[in-house]
Amino acid sequence: MCGKSTYARCGIIANVTPAEAGWLGHLTLEFSNSSAADCRVYAGEGVVQMIFFQGETCATSYRARSGKYQKQTHRITLPKV
């Protein structure tokens, strides 16, 4: 996943974490405003891009190791530290 440059130029940064092989659920996207100005993100606008790569089968998938964010619901999932 990568942030869009239009928003980056306004100071909005998207924290990018790869979705690992075998992960299931709804993604929680994290944004921060690195500028001193107020910024707005409107519903329906593209703010990140997902990039998919096909690779070799992994030795241990996120599902196999029972990752703590597996099967997130459709609401915001808080950090599980």
mmCIF file of the N, C-alpha and C atoms, coordinates in Angstrom:
data_MODEL
# 
_entry.id   MODEL 
# 
loop_
_atom_site.group_PDB 
_atom_site.id 
_atom_site.type_symbol 
_atom_site.label_atom_id 
_atom_site.label_alt_id 
_atom_site.label_comp_id 
_atom_site.label_asym_id 
_atom_site.label_entity_id 
_atom_site.label_seq_id 
_atom_site.pdbx_PDB_ins_code 
_atom_site.Cartn_x 
_atom_site.Cartn_y 
_atom_site.Cartn_z 
_atom_site.occupancy 
_atom_site.B_iso_or_equiv 
_atom_site.pdbx_formal_charge 
_atom_site.auth_seq_id 
_atom_site.auth_comp_id 
_atom_site.auth_asym_id 
_atom_site.auth_atom_id 
_atom_site.pdbx_PDB_model_num 
ATOM 1   N N  . MET A 1 1  ? 0.852   -1.154  0.000  1.00 0.00 ? 1  MET A N  1 
ATOM 2   C CA . MET A 1 1  ? 0.000   0.000   0.000  1.00 0.00 ? 1  MET A CA 1 
ATOM 3   C C  . MET A 1 1  ? 0.903   1.223   0.000  1.00 0.00 ? 1  MET A C  1 
ATOM 4   N N  . CYS A 1 2  ? 0.558   2.209   -0.763 1.00 0.00 ? 2  CYS A N  1 
ATOM 5   C CA . CYS A 1 2  ? 1.336   3.445   -0.761 1.00 0.00 ? 2  CYS A CA 1 
ATOM 6   C C  . CYS A 1 2  ? 0.399   4.642   -0.821 1.00 0.00 ? 2  CYS A C  1 
ATOM 7   N N  . GLY A 1 3  ? 0.816   5.718   -0.159 1.00 0.00 ? 3  GLY A N  1 
ATOM 8   C CA . GLY A 1 3  ? 0.010   6.935   -0.118 1.00 0.00 ? 3  GLY A CA 1 
ATOM 9   C C  . GLY A 1 3  ? 0.042   7.658   -1.448 1.00 0.00 ? 3  GLY A C  1 
ATOM 10  N N  . LYS A 1 4  ? -0.963  8.471   -1.687 1.00 0.00 ? 4  LYS A N  1 
ATOM 11  C CA . LYS A 1 4  ? -1.052  9.237   -2.926 1.00 0.00 ? 4  LYS A CA 1 
ATOM 12  C C  . LYS A 1 4  ? -0.304  10.559  -2.755 1.00 0.00 ? 4  LYS A C  1 
ATOM 13  N N  . SER A 1 5  ? 0.431   10.977  -3.775 1.00 0.00 ? 5  SER A N  1 
ATOM 14  C CA . SER A 1 5  ? 1.282   12.157  -3.674 1.00 0.00 ? 5  SER A CA 1 
ATOM 15  C C  . SER A 1 5  ? 0.502   13.453  -3.452 1.00 0.00 ? 5  SER A C  1 
ATOM 16  N N  . THR A 1 6  ? -0.717  13.543  -3.969 1.00 0.00 ? 6  THR A N  1 
ATOM 17  C CA . THR A 1 6  ? -1.509  14.761  -3.771 1.00 0.00 ? 6  THR A CA 1 
ATOM 18  C C  . THR A 1 6  ? -1.718  15.018  -2.286 1.00 0.00 ? 6  THR A C  1 
ATOM 19  N N  . TYR A 1 7  ? -2.048  13.982  -1.535 1.00 0.00 ? 7  TYR A N  1 
ATOM 20  C CA . TYR A 1 7  ? -2.245  14.142  -0.102 1.00 0.00 ? 7  TYR A CA 1 
ATOM 21  C C  . TYR A 1 7  ? -0.914  14.347  0.620  1.00 0.00 ? 7  TYR A C  1 
ATOM 22  N N  . ALA A 1 8  ? 0.132   13.691  0.177  1.00 0.00 ? 8  ALA A N  1 
ATOM 23  C CA . ALA A 1 8  ? 1.444   13.865  0.793  1.00 0.00 ? 8  ALA A CA 1 
ATOM 24  C C  . ALA A 1 8  ? 1.910   15.317  0.661  1.00 0.00 ? 8  ALA A C  1 
ATOM 25  N N  . ARG A 1 9  ? 1.617   15.946  -0.448 1.00 0.00 ? 9  ARG A N  1 
ATOM 26  C CA . ARG A 1 9  ? 1.999   17.350  -0.653 1.00 0.00 ? 9  ARG A CA 1 
ATOM 27  C C  . ARG A 1 9  ? 1.255   18.287  0.288  1.00 0.00 ? 9  ARG A C  1 
ATOM 28  N N  . CYS A 1 10 ? 0.083   17.844  0.780  1.00 0.00 ? 10 CYS A N  1 
ATOM 29  C CA . CYS A 1 10 ? -0.686  18.622  1.762  1.00 0.00 ? 10 CYS A CA 1 
ATOM 30  C C  . CYS A 1 10 ? -0.247  18.314  3.183  1.00 0.00 ? 10 CYS A C  1 
ATOM 31  N N  . GLY A 1 11 ? 0.591   17.299  3.350  1.00 0.00 ? 11 GLY A N  1 
ATOM 32  C CA . GLY A 1 11 ? 1.070   16.929  4.675  1.00 0.00 ? 11 GLY A CA 1 
ATOM 33  C C  . GLY A 1 11 ? 0.400   15.706  5.269  1.00 0.00 ? 11 GLY A C  1 
ATOM 34  N N  . ILE A 1 12 ? -0.495  15.067  4.518  1.00 0.00 ? 12 ILE A N  1 
ATOM 35  C CA . ILE A 1 12 ? -1.172  13.880  5.020  1.00 0.00 ? 12 ILE A CA 1 
ATOM 36  C C  . ILE A 1 12 ? -0.353  12.651  4.647  1.00 0.00 ? 12 ILE A C  1 
ATOM 37  N N  . ILE A 1 13 ? 0.075   11.939  5.655  1.00 0.00 ? 13 ILE A N  1 
ATOM 38  C CA . ILE A 1 13 ? 0.919   10.760  5.467  1.00 0.00 ? 13 ILE A CA 1 
ATOM 39  C C  . ILE A 1 13 ? 0.119   9.512   5.816  1.00 0.00 ? 13 ILE A C  1 
ATOM 40  N N  . ALA A 1 14 ? 0.172   8.501   4.948  1.00 0.00 ? 14 ALA A N  1 
ATOM 41  C CA . ALA A 1 14 ? -0.477  7.217   5.206  1.00 0.00 ? 14 ALA A CA 1 
ATOM 42  C C  . ALA A 1 14 ? 0.582   6.252   5.732  1.00 0.00 ? 14 ALA A C  1 
ATOM 43  N N  . ASN A 1 15 ? 0.326   5.683   6.909  1.00 0.00 ? 15 ASN A N  1 
ATOM 44  C CA . ASN A 1 15 ? 1.228   4.669   7.443  1.00 0.00 ? 15 ASN A CA 1 
ATOM 45  C C  . ASN A 1 15 ? 0.992   3.386   6.658  1.00 0.00 ? 15 ASN A C  1 
ATOM 46  N N  . VAL A 1 16 ? 2.035   2.886   6.050  1.00 0.00 ? 16 VAL A N  1 
ATOM 47  C CA . VAL A 1 16 ? 1.870   1.721   5.180  1.00 0.00 ? 16 VAL A CA 1 
ATOM 48  C C  . VAL A 1 16 ? 2.451   0.472   5.837  1.00 0.00 ? 16 VAL A C  1 
ATOM 49  N N  . THR A 1 17 ? 1.592   -0.501  5.996  1.00 0.00 ? 17 THR A N  1 
ATOM 50  C CA . THR A 1 17 ? 1.964   -1.803  6.540  1.00 0.00 ? 17 THR A CA 1 
ATOM 51  C C  . THR A 1 17 ? 1.490   -2.846  5.548  1.00 0.00 ? 17 THR A C  1 
ATOM 52  N N  . PRO A 1 18 ? 2.346   -3.756  5.146  1.00 0.00 ? 18 PRO A N  1 
ATOM 53  C CA . PRO A 1 18 ? 1.901   -4.751  4.170  1.00 0.00 ? 18 PRO A CA 1 
ATOM 54  C C  . PRO A 1 18 ? 0.841   -5.681  4.759  1.00 0.00 ? 18 PRO A C  1 
ATOM 55  N N  . ALA A 1 19 ? -0.136  -6.052  3.951  1.00 0.00 ? 19 ALA A N  1 
ATOM 56  C CA . ALA A 1 19 ? -1.096  -7.086  4.325  1.00 0.00 ? 19 ALA A CA 1 
ATOM 57  C C  . ALA A 1 19 ? -0.410  -8.416  4.015  1.00 0.00 ? 19 ALA A C  1 
ATOM 58  N N  . GLU A 1 20 ? -0.168  -9.201  5.034  1.00 0.00 ? 20 GLU A N  1 
ATOM 59  C CA . GLU A 1 20 ? 0.618   -10.425 4.868  1.00 0.00 ? 20 GLU A CA 1 
ATOM 60  C C  . GLU A 1 20 ? -0.199  -11.548 4.240  1.00 0.00 ? 20 GLU A C  1 
ATOM 61  N N  . ALA A 1 21 ? 0.494   -12.501 3.649  1.00 0.00 ? 21 ALA A N  1 
ATOM 62  C CA . ALA A 1 21 ? -0.147  -13.669 3.038  1.00 0.00 ? 21 ALA A CA 1 
ATOM 63  C C  . ALA A 1 21 ? -0.978  -14.405 4.084  1.00 0.00 ? 21 ALA A C  1 
ATOM 64  N N  . GLY A 1 22 ? -2.225  -14.710 3.741  1.00 0.00 ? 22 GLY A N  1 
ATOM 65  C CA . GLY A 1 22 ? -3.098  -15.437 4.646  1.00 0.00 ? 22 GLY A CA 1 
ATOM 66  C C  . GLY A 1 22 ? -3.909  -14.559 5.578  1.00 0.00 ? 22 GLY A C  1 
ATOM 67  N N  . TRP A 1 23 ? -3.719  -13.235 5.517  1.00 0.00 ? 23 TRP A N  1 
ATOM 68  C CA . TRP A 1 23 ? -4.458  -12.326 6.394  1.00 0.00 ? 23 TRP A CA 1 
ATOM 69  C C  . TRP A 1 23 ? -5.879  -12.170 5.867  1.00 0.00 ? 23 TRP A C  1 
ATOM 70  N N  . LEU A 1 24 ? -6.860  -12.162 6.773  1.00 0.00 ? 24 LEU A N  1 
ATOM 71  C CA . LEU A 1 24 ? -8.262  -11.955 6.433  1.00 0.00 ? 24 LEU A CA 1 
ATOM 72  C C  . LEU A 1 24 ? -8.825  -10.855 7.316  1.00 0.00 ? 24 LEU A C  1 
ATOM 73  N N  . GLY A 1 25 ? -9.697  -10.013 6.772  1.00 0.00 ? 25 GLY A N  1 
ATOM 74  C CA . GLY A 1 25 ? -10.343 -8.990  7.581  1.00 0.00 ? 25 GLY A CA 1 
ATOM 75  C C  . GLY A 1 25 ? -10.479 -7.683  6.837  1.00 0.00 ? 25 GLY A C  1 
ATOM 76  N N  . HIS A 1 26 ? -10.869 -6.648  7.557  1.00 0.00 ? 26 HIS A N  1 
ATOM 77  C CA . HIS A 1 26 ? -10.993 -5.298  7.018  1.00 0.00 ? 26 HIS A CA 1 
ATOM 78  C C  . HIS A 1 26 ? -9.763  -4.499  7.419  1.00 0.00 ? 26 HIS A C  1 
ATOM 79  N N  . LEU A 1 27 ? -9.142  -3.839  6.457  1.00 0.00 ? 27 LEU A N  1 
ATOM 80  C CA . LEU A 1 27 ? -7.948  -3.045  6.740  1.00 0.00 ? 27 LEU A CA 1 
ATOM 81  C C  . LEU A 1 27 ? -8.289  -1.807  7.556  1.00 0.00 ? 27 LEU A C  1 
ATOM 82  N N  . THR A 1 28 ? -7.459  -1.487  8.527  1.00 0.00 ? 28 THR A N  1 
ATOM 83  C CA . THR A 1 28 ? -7.547  -0.232  9.259  1.00 0.00 ? 28 THR A CA 1 
ATOM 84  C C  . THR A 1 28 ? -6.426  0.649   8.736  1.00 0.00 ? 28 THR A C  1 
ATOM 85  N N  . LEU A 1 29 ? -6.772  1.773   8.140  1.00 0.00 ? 29 LEU A N  1 
ATOM 86  C CA . LEU A 1 29 ? -5.778  2.679   7.578  1.00 0.00 ? 29 LEU A CA 1 
ATOM 87  C C  . LEU A 1 29 ? -5.445  3.761   8.593  1.00 0.00 ? 29 LEU A C  1 
ATOM 88  N N  . GLU A 1 30 ? -4.176  4.103   8.683  1.00 0.00 ? 30 GLU A N  1 
ATOM 89  C CA . GLU A 1 30 ? -3.723  5.127   9.629  1.00 0.00 ? 30 GLU A CA 1 
ATOM 90  C C  . GLU A 1 30 ? -3.170  6.310   8.852  1.00 0.00 ? 30 GLU A C  1 
ATOM 91  N N  . PHE A 1 31 ? -3.635  7.511   9.212  1.00 0.00 ? 31 PHE A N  1 
ATOM 92  C CA . PHE A 1 31 ? -3.173  8.730   8.572  1.00 0.00 ? 31 PHE A CA 1 
ATOM 93  C C  . PHE A 1 31 ? -2.694  9.706   9.632  1.00 0.00 ? 31 PHE A C  1 
ATOM 94  N N  . SER A 1 32 ? -1.717  10.523  9.283  1.00 0.00 ? 32 SER A N  1 
ATOM 95  C CA . SER A 1 32 ? -1.276  11.583  10.184 1.00 0.00 ? 32 SER A CA 1 
ATOM 96  C C  . SER A 1 32 ? -1.081  12.857  9.366  1.00 0.00 ? 32 SER A C  1 
ATOM 97  N N  . ASN A 1 33 ? -1.288  13.982  10.031 1.00 0.00 ? 33 ASN A N  1 
ATOM 98  C CA . ASN A 1 33 ? -1.115  15.278  9.389  1.00 0.00 ? 33 ASN A CA 1 
ATOM 99  C C  . ASN A 1 33 ? 0.220   15.845  9.863  1.00 0.00 ? 33 ASN A C  1 
ATOM 100 N N  . SER A 1 34 ? 1.189   15.890  8.986  1.00 0.00 ? 34 SER A N  1 
ATOM 101 C CA . SER A 1 34 ? 2.518   16.370  9.356  1.00 0.00 ? 34 SER A CA 1 
ATOM 102 C C  . SER A 1 34 ? 2.685   17.876  9.128  1.00 0.00 ? 34 SER A C  1 
ATOM 103 N N  . SER A 1 35 ? 1.632   18.551  8.706  1.00 0.00 ? 35 SER A N  1 
ATOM 104 C CA . SER A 1 35 ? 1.713   19.993  8.490  1.00 0.00 ? 35 SER A CA 1 
ATOM 105 C C  . SER A 1 35 ? 1.027   20.730  9.638  1.00 0.00 ? 35 SER A C  1 
ATOM 106 N N  . ALA A 1 36 ? 1.224   22.022  9.703  1.00 0.00 ? 36 ALA A N  1 
ATOM 107 C CA . ALA A 1 36 ? 0.571   22.838  10.726 1.00 0.00 ? 36 ALA A CA 1 
ATOM 108 C C  . ALA A 1 36 ? -0.829  23.252  10.290 1.00 0.00 ? 36 ALA A C  1 
ATOM 109 N N  . ALA A 1 37 ? -1.163  23.035  9.027  1.00 0.00 ? 37 ALA A N  1 
ATOM 110 C CA . ALA A 1 37 ? -2.464  23.436  8.484  1.00 0.00 ? 37 ALA A CA 1 
ATOM 111 C C  . ALA A 1 37 ? -3.510  22.348  8.706  1.00 0.00 ? 37 ALA A C  1 
ATOM 112 N N  . ASP A 1 38 ? -4.763  22.753  8.760  1.00 0.00 ? 38 ASP A N  1 
ATOM 113 C CA . ASP A 1 38 ? -5.859  21.792  8.803  1.00 0.00 ? 38 ASP A CA 1 
ATOM 114 C C  . ASP A 1 38 ? -5.984  21.158  7.422  1.00 0.00 ? 38 ASP A C  1 
ATOM 115 N N  . CYS A 1 39 ? -6.186  19.866  7.386  1.00 0.00 ? 39 CYS A N  1 
ATOM 116 C CA . CYS A 1 39 ? -6.343  19.143  6.123  1.00 0.00 ? 39 CYS A CA 1 
ATOM 117 C C  . CYS A 1 39 ? -7.615  18.319  6.187  1.00 0.00 ? 39 CYS A C  1 
ATOM 118 N N  . ARG A 1 40 ? -8.248  18.123  5.059  1.00 0.00 ? 40 ARG A N  1 
ATOM 119 C CA . ARG A 1 40 ? -9.467  17.333  4.988  1.00 0.00 ? 40 ARG A CA 1 
ATOM 120 C C  . ARG A 1 40 ? -9.308  16.224  3.968  1.00 0.00 ? 40 ARG A C  1 
ATOM 121 N N  . VAL A 1 41 ? -9.867  15.078  4.300  1.00 0.00 ? 41 VAL A N  1 
ATOM 122 C CA . VAL A 1 41 ? -9.947  13.952  3.378  1.00 0.00 ? 41 VAL A CA 1 
ATOM 123 C C  . VAL A 1 41 ? -11.434 13.670  3.213  1.00 0.00 ? 41 VAL A C  1 
ATOM 124 N N  . TYR A 1 42 ? -11.896 13.651  1.987  1.00 0.00 ? 42 TYR A N  1 
ATOM 125 C CA . TYR A 1 42 ? -13.317 13.480  1.719  1.00 0.00 ? 42 TYR A CA 1 
ATOM 126 C C  . TYR A 1 42 ? -13.644 12.037  1.356  1.00 0.00 ? 42 TYR A C  1 
ATOM 127 N N  . ALA A 1 43 ? -14.817 11.592  1.762  1.00 0.00 ? 43 ALA A N  1 
ATOM 128 C CA . ALA A 1 43 ? -15.282 10.241  1.446  1.00 0.00 ? 43 ALA A CA 1 
ATOM 129 C C  . ALA A 1 43 ? -15.320 10.049  -0.063 1.00 0.00 ? 43 ALA A C  1 
ATOM 130 N N  . GLY A 1 44 ? -14.930 8.876   -0.491 1.00 0.00 ? 44 GLY A N  1 
ATOM 131 C CA . GLY A 1 44 ? -14.978 8.552   -1.912 1.00 0.00 ? 44 GLY A CA 1 
ATOM 132 C C  . GLY A 1 44 ? -13.738 8.931   -2.692 1.00 0.00 ? 44 GLY A C  1 
ATOM 133 N N  . GLU A 1 45 ? -12.784 9.618   -2.066 1.00 0.00 ? 45 GLU A N  1 
ATOM 134 C CA . GLU A 1 45 ? -11.544 9.972   -2.756 1.00 0.00 ? 45 GLU A CA 1 
ATOM 135 C C  . GLU A 1 45 ? -10.495 8.891   -2.511 1.00 0.00 ? 45 GLU A C  1 
ATOM 136 N N  . GLY A 1 46 ? -9.677  8.645   -3.495 1.00 0.00 ? 46 GLY A N  1 
ATOM 137 C CA . GLY A 1 46 ? -8.599  7.680   -3.335 1.00 0.00 ? 46 GLY A CA 1 
ATOM 138 C C  . GLY A 1 46 ? -7.463  8.278   -2.518 1.00 0.00 ? 46 GLY A C  1 
ATOM 139 N N  . VAL A 1 47 ? -7.115  7.653   -1.420 1.00 0.00 ? 47 VAL A N  1 
ATOM 140 C CA . VAL A 1 47 ? -6.049  8.182   -0.567 1.00 0.00 ? 47 VAL A CA 1 
ATOM 141 C C  . VAL A 1 47 ? -4.829  7.268   -0.500 1.00 0.00 ? 47 VAL A C  1 
ATOM 142 N N  . VAL A 1 48 ? -5.008  5.991   -0.836 1.00 0.00 ? 48 VAL A N  1 
ATOM 143 C CA . VAL A 1 48 ? -3.888  5.051   -0.895 1.00 0.00 ? 48 VAL A CA 1 
ATOM 144 C C  . VAL A 1 48 ? -4.074  4.143   -2.105 1.00 0.00 ? 48 VAL A C  1 
ATOM 145 N N  . GLN A 1 49 ? -3.001  3.492   -2.494 1.00 0.00 ? 49 GLN A N  1 
ATOM 146 C CA . GLN A 1 49 ? -3.062  2.502   -3.569 1.00 0.00 ? 49 GLN A CA 1 
ATOM 147 C C  . GLN A 1 49 ? -2.585  1.174   -3.029 1.00 0.00 ? 49 GLN A C  1 
ATOM 148 N N  . MET A 1 50 ? -3.318  0.118   -3.333 1.00 0.00 ? 50 MET A N  1 
ATOM 149 C CA . MET A 1 50 ? -2.900  -1.232  -2.959 1.00 0.00 ? 50 MET A CA 1 
ATOM 150 C C  . MET A 1 50 ? -2.134  -1.818  -4.140 1.00 0.00 ? 50 MET A C  1 
ATOM 151 N N  . ILE A 1 51 ? -1.001  -2.390  -3.858 1.00 0.00 ? 51 ILE A N  1 
ATOM 152 C CA . ILE A 1 51 ? -0.186  -3.018  -4.892 1.00 0.00 ? 51 ILE A CA 1 
ATOM 153 C C  . ILE A 1 51 ? -0.047  -4.486  -4.522 1.00 0.00 ? 51 ILE A C  1 
ATOM 154 N N  . PHE A 1 52 ? -0.407  -5.374  -5.434 1.00 0.00 ? 52 PHE A N  1 
ATOM 155 C CA . PHE A 1 52 ? -0.352  -6.805  -5.174 1.00 0.00 ? 52 PHE A CA 1 
ATOM 156 C C  . PHE A 1 52 ? 0.790   -7.431  -5.962 1.00 0.00 ? 52 PHE A C  1 
ATOM 157 N N  . PHE A 1 53 ? 1.538   -8.270  -5.286 1.00 0.00 ? 53 PHE A N  1 
ATOM 158 C CA . PHE A 1 53 ? 2.638   -8.995  -5.907 1.00 0.00 ? 53 PHE A CA 1 
ATOM 159 C C  . PHE A 1 53 ? 2.368   -10.483 -5.788 1.00 0.00 ? 53 PHE A C  1 
ATOM 160 N N  . GLN A 1 54 ? 2.700   -11.219 -6.800 1.00 0.00 ? 54 GLN A N  1 
ATOM 161 C CA . GLN A 1 54 ? 2.603   -12.670 -6.720 1.00 0.00 ? 54 GLN A CA 1 
ATOM 162 C C  . GLN A 1 54 ? 4.003   -13.191 -6.434 1.00 0.00 ? 54 GLN A C  1 
ATOM 163 N N  . GLY A 1 55 ? 4.109   -13.955 -5.387 1.00 0.00 ? 55 GLY A N  1 
ATOM 164 C CA . GLY A 1 55 ? 5.412   -14.487 -5.008 1.00 0.00 ? 55 GLY A CA 1 
ATOM 165 C C  . GLY A 1 55 ? 5.337   -15.969 -4.741 1.00 0.00 ? 55 GLY A C  1 
ATOM 166 N N  . GLU A 1 56 ? 6.375   -16.474 -4.160 1.00 0.00 ? 56 GLU A N  1 
ATOM 167 C CA . GLU A 1 56 ? 6.406   -17.889 -3.808 1.00 0.00 ? 56 GLU A CA 1 
ATOM 168 C C  . GLU A 1 56 ? 5.555   -18.118 -2.559 1.00 0.00 ? 56 GLU A C  1 
ATOM 169 N N  . THR A 1 57 ? 5.125   -19.333 -2.371 1.00 0.00 ? 57 THR A N  1 
ATOM 170 C CA . THR A 1 57 ? 4.351   -19.684 -1.187 1.00 0.00 ? 57 THR A CA 1 
ATOM 171 C C  . THR A 1 57 ? 5.218   -19.463 0.044  1.00 0.00 ? 57 THR A C  1 
ATOM 172 N N  . CYS A 1 58 ? 4.650   -18.781 1.049  1.00 0.00 ? 58 CYS A N  1 
ATOM 173 C CA . CYS A 1 58 ? 5.440   -18.496 2.247  1.00 0.00 ? 58 CYS A CA 1 
ATOM 174 C C  . CYS A 1 58 ? 5.464   -19.719 3.176  1.00 0.00 ? 58 CYS A C  1 
ATOM 175 N N  . ALA A 1 59 ? 6.512   -19.811 3.963  1.00 0.00 ? 59 ALA A N  1 
ATOM 176 C CA . ALA A 1 59 ? 6.672   -20.947 4.879  1.00 0.00 ? 59 ALA A CA 1 
ATOM 177 C C  . ALA A 1 59 ? 5.635   -20.898 5.998  1.00 0.00 ? 59 ALA A C  1 
ATOM 178 N N  . THR A 1 60 ? 5.368   -19.722 6.538  1.00 0.00 ? 60 THR A N  1 
ATOM 179 C CA . THR A 1 60 ? 4.384   -19.564 7.607  1.00 0.00 ? 60 THR A CA 1 
ATOM 180 C C  . THR A 1 60 ? 3.528   -18.348 7.296  1.00 0.00 ? 60 THR A C  1 
ATOM 181 N N  . SER A 1 61 ? 2.240   -18.565 7.079  1.00 0.00 ? 61 SER A N  1 
ATOM 182 C CA . SER A 1 61 ? 1.341   -17.464 6.744  1.00 0.00 ? 61 SER A CA 1 
ATOM 183 C C  . SER A 1 61 ? 0.827   -16.803 8.011  1.00 0.00 ? 61 SER A C  1 
ATOM 184 N N  . TYR A 1 62 ? 0.227   -15.636 7.844  1.00 0.00 ? 62 TYR A N  1 
ATOM 185 C CA . TYR A 1 62 ? -0.366  -14.904 8.964  1.00 0.00 ? 62 TYR A CA 1 
ATOM 186 C C  . TYR A 1 62 ? -1.466  -15.740 9.596  1.00 0.00 ? 62 TYR A C  1 
ATOM 187 N N  . ARG A 1 63 ? -2.235  -16.432 8.776  1.00 0.00 ? 63 ARG A N  1 
ATOM 188 C CA . ARG A 1 63 ? -3.302  -17.295 9.274  1.00 0.00 ? 63 ARG A CA 1 
ATOM 189 C C  . ARG A 1 63 ? -2.724  -18.451 10.080 1.00 0.00 ? 63 ARG A C  1 
ATOM 190 N N  . ALA A 1 64 ? -1.655  -19.061 9.596  1.00 0.00 ? 64 ALA A N  1 
ATOM 191 C CA . ALA A 1 64 ? -1.060  -20.218 10.284 1.00 0.00 ? 64 ALA A CA 1 
ATOM 192 C C  . ALA A 1 64 ? -0.503  -19.851 11.653 1.00 0.00 ? 64 ALA A C  1 
ATOM 193 N N  . ARG A 1 65 ? 0.012   -18.635 11.788 1.00 0.00 ? 65 ARG A N  1 
ATOM 194 C CA . ARG A 1 65 ? 0.563   -18.245 13.083 1.00 0.00 ? 65 ARG A CA 1 
ATOM 195 C C  . ARG A 1 65 ? -0.440  -17.486 13.945 1.00 0.00 ? 65 ARG A C  1 
ATOM 196 N N  . SER A 1 66 ? -1.719  -17.501 13.522 1.00 0.00 ? 66 SER A N  1 
ATOM 197 C CA . SER A 1 66 ? -2.816  -16.876 14.281 1.00 0.00 ? 66 SER A CA 1 
ATOM 198 C C  . SER A 1 66 ? -2.493  -15.432 14.645 1.00 0.00 ? 66 SER A C  1 
ATOM 199 N N  . GLY A 1 67 ? -2.198  -14.624 13.643 1.00 0.00 ? 67 GLY A N  1 
ATOM 200 C CA . GLY A 1 67 ? -1.874  -13.216 13.860 1.00 0.00 ? 67 GLY A CA 1 
ATOM 201 C C  . GLY A 1 67 ? -2.957  -12.500 14.643 1.00 0.00 ? 67 GLY A C  1 
ATOM 202 N N  . LYS A 1 68 ? -2.559  -11.538 15.468 1.00 0.00 ? 68 LYS A N  1 
ATOM 203 C CA . LYS A 1 68 ? -3.500  -10.881 16.378 1.00 0.00 ? 68 LYS A CA 1 
ATOM 204 C C  . LYS A 1 68 ? -4.518  -9.980  15.683 1.00 0.00 ? 68 LYS A C  1 
ATOM 205 N N  . TYR A 1 69 ? -4.313  -9.640  14.427 1.00 0.00 ? 69 TYR A N  1 
ATOM 206 C CA . TYR A 1 69 ? -5.281  -8.815  13.708 1.00 0.00 ? 69 TYR A CA 1 
ATOM 207 C C  . TYR A 1 69 ? -6.065  -9.625  12.674 1.00 0.00 ? 69 TYR A C  1 
ATOM 208 N N  . GLN A 1 70 ? -6.008  -10.923 12.760 1.00 0.00 ? 70 GLN A N  1 
ATOM 209 C CA . GLN A 1 70 ? -6.727  -11.792 11.829 1.00 0.00 ? 70 GLN A CA 1 
ATOM 210 C C  . GLN A 1 70 ? -8.235  -11.617 12.026 1.00 0.00 ? 70 GLN A C  1 
ATOM 211 N N  . LYS A 1 71 ? -8.975  -11.541 10.937 1.00 0.00 ? 71 LYS A N  1 
ATOM 212 C CA . LYS A 1 71 ? -10.443 -11.442 10.916 1.00 0.00 ? 71 LYS A CA 1 
ATOM 213 C C  . LYS A 1 71 ? -10.957 -10.201 11.643 1.00 0.00 ? 71 LYS A C  1 
ATOM 214 N N  . GLN A 1 72 ? -10.339 -9.052  11.390 1.00 0.00 ? 72 GLN A N  1 
ATOM 215 C CA . GLN A 1 72 ? -10.839 -7.791  11.955 1.00 0.00 ? 72 GLN A CA 1 
ATOM 216 C C  . GLN A 1 72 ? -12.249 -7.541  11.461 1.00 0.00 ? 72 GLN A C  1 
ATOM 217 N N  . THR A 1 73 ? -13.056 -6.930  12.307 1.00 0.00 ? 73 THR A N  1 
ATOM 218 C CA . THR A 1 73 ? -14.421 -6.587  11.908 1.00 0.00 ? 73 THR A CA 1 
ATOM 219 C C  . THR A 1 73 ? -14.394 -5.314  11.061 1.00 0.00 ? 73 THR A C  1 
ATOM 220 N N  . HIS A 1 74 ? -15.544 -4.836  10.664 1.00 0.00 ? 74 HIS A N  1 
ATOM 221 C CA . HIS A 1 74 ? -15.641 -3.677  9.788  1.00 0.00 ? 74 HIS A CA 1 
ATOM 222 C C  . HIS A 1 74 ? -15.518 -2.355  10.540 1.00 0.00 ? 74 HIS A C  1 
ATOM 223 N N  . ARG A 1 75 ? -15.243 -2.370  11.831 1.00 0.00 ? 75 ARG A N  1 
ATOM 224 C CA . ARG A 1 75 ? -15.030 -1.122  12.562 1.00 0.00 ? 75 ARG A CA 1 
ATOM 225 C C  . ARG A 1 75 ? -13.537 -0.957  12.869 1.00 0.00 ? 75 ARG A C  1 
ATOM 226 N N  . ILE A 1 76 ? -13.169 0.199   13.384 1.00 0.00 ? 76 ILE A N  1 
ATOM 227 C CA . ILE A 1 76 ? -11.764 0.473   13.681 1.00 0.00 ? 76 ILE A CA 1 
ATOM 228 C C  . ILE A 1 76 ? -11.255 -0.528  14.717 1.00 0.00 ? 76 ILE A C  1 
ATOM 229 N N  . THR A 1 77 ? -10.104 -1.109  14.437 1.00 0.00 ? 77 THR A N  1 
ATOM 230 C CA . THR A 1 77 ? -9.476  -2.044  15.358 1.00 0.00 ? 77 THR A CA 1 
ATOM 231 C C  . THR A 1 77 ? -8.320  -1.333  16.041 1.00 0.00 ? 77 THR A C  1 
ATOM 232 N N  . LEU A 1 78 ? -8.405  -1.194  17.342 1.00 0.00 ? 78 LEU A N  1 
ATOM 233 C CA . LEU A 1 78 ? -7.348  -0.516  18.103 1.00 0.00 ? 78 LEU A CA 1 
ATOM 234 C C  . LEU A 1 78 ? -6.108  -1.399  18.182 1.00 0.00 ? 78 LEU A C  1 
ATOM 235 N N  . PRO A 1 79 ? -4.938  -0.798  18.447 1.00 0.00 ? 79 PRO A N  1 
ATOM 236 C CA . PRO A 1 79 ? -3.709  -1.581  18.518 1.00 0.00 ? 79 PRO A CA 1 
ATOM 237 C C  . PRO A 1 79 ? -3.749  -2.596  19.643 1.00 0.00 ? 79 PRO A C  1 
ATOM 238 N N  . LYS A 1 80 ? -3.160  -3.751  19.376 1.00 0.00 ? 80 LYS A N  1 
ATOM 239 C CA . LYS A 1 80 ? -3.075  -4.839  20.359 1.00 0.00 ? 80 LYS A CA 1 
ATOM 240 C C  . LYS A 1 80 ? -1.611  -5.032  20.694 1.00 0.00 ? 80 LYS A C  1 
ATOM 241 N N  . VAL A 1 81 ? -1.125  -4.255  21.628 1.00 0.00 ? 81 VAL A N  1 
ATOM 242 C CA . VAL A 1 81 ? 0.301   -4.270  21.973 1.00 0.00 ? 81 VAL A CA 1 
ATOM 243 C C  . VAL A 1 81 ? 0.556   -5.320  23.029 1.00 0.00 ? 81 VAL A C  1 
# 
